[in-house]
Amino acid sequence: MAYIDFQHVGVDFPIFASQNRSFKKSLMNIATGGRIASDASSAPVVRALDDINLRVEDGERVGLLGCNGSGKSTLLRVLCGVYAPTSGRAEVNGSIGSLLDINLGTDGESTGIENIYLRGTLLGMRREEIDRELPKMVEYSELGNFINLPMKTYSSGMQMRVAFTVSTQSASEVLLMDEWLAVGDQNFQRKAEERLSKLVEQTKILVIASHSQDLIKRVCTRAVWLDHGRMMMDGPVEEVCKAYFG
């Protein structure tokens, strides 16, 4: 059974060597959306998440709402293990699939094939699994002979095709997304939309951050509104969207 359980989770980012820079502190506060505080050593910190309590059960699709700097991306990164809470407890039960940065782990000097192995390994796929699925991934990417050329020769759209193909090859129990992905030209985007929809259907829990009210209403069963690292509202999509979007 997949679940997410956050108990009083907080995340602070220390700002070193910034004491006595009041103007910089003010700008940092505005730019990050976080709140400036101090840690035990009196060093300034940005409080990106503050006392987050969140329980997500098997079968739920949760949409994260909030302006830039509200803490949505930080929360997603705690979920996938990039950040550790500085306070509280964060527990995720189930395999995690992250579509937060699908180009992470790719290398421009390596070929498309080699990058499939690089990205696949980073996602936790075994070598024999990549070997088995490689023909399907190459066919899906529609890159033809380009798949054997270095990725630095690709357009940005072609690079995204490789990364997207590997990242969505198999479903996980907990799927994390920062906005809905739009990849490649119009024809490939149609394929990508179908593949993403199928992936969402197969996953047990979805957590997606988005500024799109239409997307949240279409995909999610529940919404969480964050502001300056704090949870403002958690409930049915219609109610939270009405409160947030007005």
Number of C-alpha atoms within 10 A of each C-alpha: 9 17 18 17 17 20 15 16 21 24 24 22 16 17 16 9 9 13 12 8 9 10 9 12 19 12 10 16 18 13 11 17 19 24 21 20 14 15 13 6 6 10 14 21 21 22 24 25 29 22 16 22 16 15 12 18 14 17 18 16 24 24 31 26 28 21 15 14 19 23 28 26 18 16 25 21 16 20 24 18 14 11 13 17 19 14 16 16 15 20 14 18 14 17 14 21 21 20 20 19 12 20 17 13 16 22 16 14 13 16 19 29 18 18 24 24 20 18 22 22 16 14 17 10 16 13 11 9 11 18 10 11 13 17 10 12 20 19 12 18 21 14 16 10 9 15 21 13 16 17 23 14 13 17 11 12 13 21 22 18 26 27 24 25 22 26 21 19 18 13 19 20 20 27 25 22 20 19 17 15 16 16 23 20 11 10 9 17 15 13 13 21 15 12 16 17 11 13 18 21 15 17 22 22 25 26 25 26 24 19 16 15 16 10 15 25 16 10 17 18 17 22 25 23 23 23 21 22 26 19 20 16 17 17 14 15 22 14 13 20 23 10 12 16 11 6
